[in-house]
Amino acid sequence: MTTDQPAWPYFTDIHGMLRDTIRRFVADRVVPVADAWEVEGFVPREILREMGALGLLGMRYDPDYGGSGLDTLANVVLAEELGRSTYGGFAITVLVHTDMASPHLFHGGTPAQHARWMPGITSGRLITAVAMTEADAGSDLAGMRTTARKVAGGYVIDGAKMFITNGALADLVFVAAKATDGDGGRHRRMTMLAVEKGAPGFKVARQLDKTGWRSSDTAELVFEDCFVPDENRIGAEGQGFYALVRNLQNERIVLAAQAIGEASKALELTLDWVKTRQAFGGPLWDKQVIRQRLAERAAEVEAARAFLYNTAWRDAKGDVVTKEVSMLKALCGTLVNRVLYDCVQFHGGTGYMRETAVERMSRDARVQAIGGGATEVMLEEVAKRM
């Protein structure tokens, strides 16, 4: 295990070596150059290929496809360490590929589809995205309007998707769309289709300008009479909604882990700052209100981390943790914002400057209470199961 992390009963030596590998990669290949990615608006493809070469893009997938056959805890380690990078846009670029898009293929794809696409996904040669959100359908997935009309040999997609991470750079996009006929209800009419870059009728309408996650490519995608062959359907027809809901569990666990990584690193940076920043005749650390506030936030982060690890461990065992995952997403998305608010505050004017990591992190953190399931929606999911 990494020497600066306490031992946890859920992790093995493999998880510890994995954490060390990711942390070294982030320190050597991300932090020195990621400011440029914030300006450019995307993470270079070669970074993903390097991560693929290290075995970091398919840790839960079969070794036959370049994966490692590990568990939920492995991707929690990945998400937490990427969060510690202080570059949320980089972190989400990777996590959408590993934990939000490609799992649809791994879990729902045929052997032929696996052989066709999985090696590229685990190596980083093939970047993926998942297109479910629309301008009028975010947390309410069943309200989406994009359609997939059945025709001879395939489907024709019409509609638009909004806020799609990796949307412009992706080579393969997993699109959720509704049938144009039938009376199967809001949920049973949705199908998942794999749309390849360059498919006729598929275009990136625009890349979106965001408050945070600046190094993350986020786009609006448009489909106009876009033909997708039958062999690109992922899973059974009409089962797309259930595939989305199933994978949202995984998505929310890694988003919680990313938030914990961000909050932990922000506290470390702020602790270093207040111990050296001189004011009123001594370091800020000498002020009781600052010491106690940071101690309180540190306690909250450690409690949330313990909940995260336990939930991931239970998920790896096959337990049903739907309520706990919704709790986690609500808790960690709110907590990282609370932590970053205080970290910016205790940095003073410096914390409001773009040259400071906590300023960037505070912007990146805001969406953690929105994306992957808004806090209010998560709390409703919890309440329904109480």
C-alpha positions in Angstrom: 0.0 0.0 0.0 1.1 3.6 -0.5 2.9 4.7 2.6 0.8 7.9 3.1 -2.5 6.1 3.0 -3.9 4.3 6.1 -4.5 0.6 5.7 -8.1 -0.4 4.8 -9.4 -4.0 5.1 -11.0 -3.9 1.7 -7.8 -3.5 -0.3 -5.1 -5.9 -1.4 -1.5 -5.3 -2.3 -2.6 -5.1 -5.9 -4.8 -2.2 -5.1 -1.9 -0.5 -3.3 0.5 -1.0 -6.3 -2.2 0.3 -8.6 -2.6 3.4 -6.4 1.2 4.0 -6.6 1.2 3.6 -10.4 -1.6 6.1 -11.0 -0.2 8.6 -8.6 3.2 8.5 -10.3 1.6 8.8 -13.7 -0.4 11.8 -12.6 2.7 13.5 -11.1 4.9 12.8 -14.1 2.6 13.0 -17.1 -0.4 15.1 -16.0 0.4 17.8 -13.5 3.3 19.4 -15.4 1.4 19.9 -18.6 -2.4 19.9 -17.7 -2.7 23.7 -17.6 -2.3 23.7 -21.4 -5.2 21.2 -21.6 -7.4 23.6 -19.7 -6.8 26.2 -22.4 -7.1 23.7 -25.3 -10.3 22.2 -24.0 -9.4 18.5 -24.3 -7.0 15.8 -23.1 -4.5 14.7 -25.8 -5.1 11.2 -27.1 -1.6 10.1 -26.4 -2.2 10.4 -22.7 -5.1 7.9 -22.9 -2.9 5.6 -25.0 -0.2 5.8 -22.3 -2.8 5.0 -19.7 -3.9 2.1 -21.8 -0.3 0.8 -22.0 -0.2 0.8 -18.2 -3.4 -1.2 -18.0 -5.4 1.6 -16.5 -8.3 1.7 -19.0 -9.8 -1.7 -18.6 -9.1 -2.8 -15.1 -12.5 -4.5 -14.7 -12.6 -6.1 -18.1 -11.5 -9.5 -19.2 -7.8 -10.1 -19.9 -8.8 -11.4 -23.3 -9.4 -7.8 -24.3 -6.5 -6.2 -22.6 -8.2 -5.9 -19.2 -7.1 -6.9 -15.7 -10.1 -8.7 -14.3 -10.2 -6.5 -11.2 -13.1 -5.2 -9.2 -15.1 -2.1 -8.2 -12.4 -1.1 -5.7 -9.8 -0.9 -8.5 -11.8 1.8 -10.3 -12.5 3.6 -7.1 -8.7 3.8 -6.6 -8.4 5.1 -10.2 -11.1 7.7 -9.7 -9.8 8.9 -6.3 -6.2 9.3 -7.6 -7.4 11.1 -10.8 -9.4 13.4 -8.5 -6.2 14.2 -6.6 -4.6 15.5 -9.8 -6.5 18.8 -9.2 -7.6 18.7 -12.8 -11.3 17.6 -12.9 -11.6 17.8 -16.6 -8.7 15.3 -17.1 -10.3 13.0 -14.5 -13.7 13.0 -16.1 -12.3 12.4 -19.5 -10.8 9.2 -18.4 -13.7 8.1 -16.1 -16.3 8.6 -18.8 -14.3 6.3 -21.0 -13.6 3.6 -18.4 -16.7 3.7 -16.2 -19.6 5.5 -17.9 -19.4 4.6 -21.7 -17.4 1.5 -22.4 -19.2 -0.6 -19.7 -22.3 -0.6 -21.9 -20.3 -2.5 -24.5 -18.7 -4.9 -22.0 -21.9 -5.8 -20.3 -24.3 -5.7 -23.2 -22.2 -6.4 -26.3 -22.0 -9.6 -28.3 -18.7 -11.6 -28.6 -18.3 -10.1 -32.1 -18.7 -6.6 -30.7 -16.3 -7.3 -28.0 -13.7 -8.6 -30.4 -14.3 -5.6 -32.7 -14.0 -2.8 -30.1 -12.8 -3.8 -26.7 -9.1 -4.1 -27.6 -9.1 -0.5 -28.8 -11.0 0.7 -25.7 -8.6 -0.9 -23.2 -5.5 0.3 -25.2 -6.7 3.9 -25.5 -6.7 3.8 -29.3 -10.5 4.0 -29.3 -12.1 6.8 -27.2 -15.7 6.3 -26.1 -18.6 8.5 -24.9 -22.2 7.8 -23.8 -25.0 10.0 -25.2 -28.1 9.9 -23.0 -28.6 13.5 -21.7 -30.7 15.9 -23.7 -31.4 19.6 -23.3 -34.9 18.7 -21.8 -34.0 15.3 -20.4 -31.2 15.1 -17.8 -32.0 13.3 -14.6 -35.3 12.2 -16.2 -33.8 9.8 -18.7 -37.2 8.4 -19.7 -38.1 11.9 -21.0 -35.6 11.8 -23.9 -36.9 12.6 -27.4 -34.1 11.2 -29.6 -35.7 8.4 -31.7 -34.4 5.2 -33.4 -36.7 4.2 -36.2 -36.4 0.5 -37.2 -35.6 0.0 -40.9 -34.3 -2.9 -43.0 -30.9 -3.8 -41.7 -30.7 -1.4 -38.8 -32.0 1.9 -37.3 -32.3 5.5 -38.2 -31.6 7.9 -35.4 -33.0 11.4 -35.2 -32.5 13.9 -32.4 -29.8 15.7 -30.3 -27.8 15.0 -27.2 -26.4 17.7 -24.9 -23.5 17.9 -22.4 -21.8 14.8 -23.8 -18.3 14.4 -22.3 -15.8 13.2 -24.9 -18.4 14.0 -27.5 -16.1 15.6 -30.0 -13.1 13.3 -29.6 -14.9 10.0 -29.3 -14.5 7.3 -31.9 -17.5 5.4 -30.6 -20.6 6.9 -29.0 -23.2 4.7 -27.2 -26.5 6.4 -28.0 -29.8 5.9 -26.1 -32.8 6.4 -28.4 -36.5 5.6 -28.3 -38.5 3.5 -30.7 -40.9 5.5 -32.9 -43.7 2.9 -32.6 -45.1 0.5 -30.1 -46.7 1.0 -26.7 -44.1 -0.3 -24.4 -44.1 2.7 -22.2 -41.5 5.3 -21.4 -39.0 2.8 -20.2 -39.3 -0.2 -22.5 -39.0 1.7 -25.8 -35.4 2.7 -25.4 -32.5 1.0 -27.2 -28.7 1.5 -27.1 -26.8 1.8 -30.3 -23.1 2.2 -31.0 -22.5 5.1 -33.4 -19.0 5.4 -35.0 -17.3 8.6 -35.8 -18.0 9.6 -39.4 -21.3 7.8 -39.6 -23.6 9.6 -42.2 -26.0 11.9 -40.4 -24.0 12.1 -37.2 -22.2 15.4 -36.4 -20.8 17.4 -33.5 -23.0 20.5 -33.5 -20.7 22.4 -31.2 -18.2 22.1 -28.3 -19.6 23.7 -25.1 -18.0 26.3 -23.0 -18.1 25.4 -19.3 -17.4 27.0 -16.0 -15.2 24.1 -14.8 -13.8 20.8 -16.1 -12.2 23.0 -18.8 -9.9 20.3 -20.1 -12.9 18.0 -20.7 -14.3 17.9 -24.2 -18.0 18.5 -23.9 -20.3 18.6 -26.9 -23.7 18.8 -28.4 -24.3 15.9 -30.8 -26.9 15.9 -33.6 -28.3 12.9 -35.4 -30.2 13.5 -38.7 -31.3 10.4 -40.5 -28.3 8.7 -39.1 -28.3 5.0 -40.1 -26.9 2.5 -37.7 -26.7 -1.2 -38.7 -28.3 -4.0 -36.7 -24.8 -5.3 -35.7 -24.2 -2.0 -33.8 -27.2 -2.5 -31.4 -25.9 -3.0 -27.9 -28.1 -5.4 -25.9 -31.7 -6.3 -26.5 -34.1 -4.0 -28.3 -36.1 -2.0 -25.8 -33.7 -2.6 -22.9 -31.7 0.6 -23.2 -33.2 2.3 -20.2 -32.4 -0.6 -17.9 -28.8 -0.7 -19.2 -28.4 3.0 -18.4 -29.8 2.6 -14.9 -27.6 -0.4 -14.2 -24.5 1.5 -15.2 -25.5 4.6 -13.4 -24.7 2.8 -10.2 -21.1 2.3 -11.3 -20.9 5.9 -12.6 -22.1 7.3 -9.3 -19.5 5.3 -7.3 -16.6 6.6 -9.3 -18.0 10.2 -9.2 -18.1 9.9 -5.4 -14.5 8.6 -5.4 -13.4 11.4 -7.7 -15.0 13.9 -5.3 -13.2 12.3 -2.3 -9.9 12.6 -4.1 -10.5 16.2 -4.9 -11.6 17.1 -1.4 -8.6 15.3 0.2 -6.1 17.0 -2.1 -7.7 20.5 -1.6 -7.4 20.0 2.2 -3.8 19.1 1.9 -3.1 22.2 -0.3 -4.9 24.4 2.2 -3.2 23.0 5.2 0.2 23.7 3.6 -1.0 27.2 2.9 -2.4 28.1 6.3 0.7 26.8 8.0 3.0 29.1 6.1 0.8 32.2 5.3 1.6 34.9 7.8 -1.2 37.2 9.1 -1.7 39.2 12.3 1.7 38.2 13.7 1.7 34.5 12.9 0.6 31.7 10.6 -3.1 31.4 9.8 -2.9 28.0 11.4 -2.7 29.7 14.8 -6.2 31.0 14.4 -8.6 28.6 16.2 -11.5 29.1 13.8 -9.4 28.0 10.8 -7.9 25.0 12.6 -11.3 23.8 13.7 -13.0 24.3 10.4 -10.3 22.3 8.5 -10.5 19.6 11.2 -14.2 19.4 10.8 -13.9 19.1 7.0 -11.2 16.5 7.3 -13.4 14.4 9.6 -16.3 14.7 7.1 -14.0 13.6 4.2 -12.7 10.6 6.2 -16.2 9.5 7.1 -17.4 9.8 3.5 -14.3 7.8 2.4 -15.1 5.0 4.7 -18.6 4.9 3.4 -17.3 4.9 -0.2 -14.9 2.1 0.4 -17.5 0.0 2.2 -20.1 0.5 -0.5 -17.6 -0.3 -3.3 -16.5 -3.5 -1.4 -20.1 -4.5 -1.1 -20.8 -3.8 -4.8 -17.7 -6.0 -5.7 -19.3 -8.8 -3.7 -22.5 -8.5 -5.6 -24.6 -6.9 -2.9 -27.5 -4.6 -3.9 -26.3 -1.2 -2.9 -28.7 1.1 -4.8 -29.7 3.1 -1.8 -26.1 3.4 -0.5 -24.8 4.6 -3.9 -27.5 7.3 -4.1 -26.5 8.4 -0.6 -22.9 8.5 -1.7 -23.5 10.5 -4.7 -25.6 13.1 -2.8 -23.1 13.2 0.1 -19.9 13.4 -1.8 -21.1 15.9 -4.4 -22.2 18.3 -1.7 -19.2 17.7 0.5 -16.6 18.4 -2.1 -18.3 21.8 -2.7 -18.3 22.6 1.0 -14.6 21.7 1.3 -13.6 23.7 -1.7 -15.6 26.7 -0.5 -13.6 26.8 2.7 -10.3 26.1 1.0 -10.8 29.1 -1.3 -11.9 31.2 1.7 -8.8 30.3 3.7 -6.5 31.1 0.7 -7.9 34.6 0.8 -7.5 36.7 -2.4 -5.0 34.2 -3.7 -7.7 31.5 -3.7 -9.7 33.6 -6.2 -6.8 33.8 -8.7 -6.7 31.5 -11.7 -3.1 30.6 -10.9 -4.2 28.7 -7.8 -5.2 25.1 -7.8 -8.0 25.5 -5.3 -9.6 28.1 -7.6 -9.7 25.7 -10.5 -10.9 22.9 -8.2 -13.7 25.0 -6.8 -15.0 25.5 -10.3 -14.6 21.9 -11.2 -16.4 20.7 -8.0 -19.6 22.6 -8.7 -20.8 20.1 -11.3 -20.3 17.2 -8.9 -23.7 18.0 -7.3 -25.3 18.0 -10.8 -23.8 15.5 -13.2 -24.5 11.8 -12.9 -27.7 12.5 -10.9 -28.4 15.8 -9.2 -28.3 15.8 -5.4 -32.0 16.4 -5.1 -32.7 13.4 -7.4 -30.4 11.2 -5.4 -32.1 12.1 -2.2 -35.4 11.2 -3.7 -33.9 7.8 -4.6 -32.8 7.3 -1.0 -36.2 8.4 0.4 -38.0 5.9 -1.8 -36.0 3.1 -0.2 -36.2 4.2 3.4 
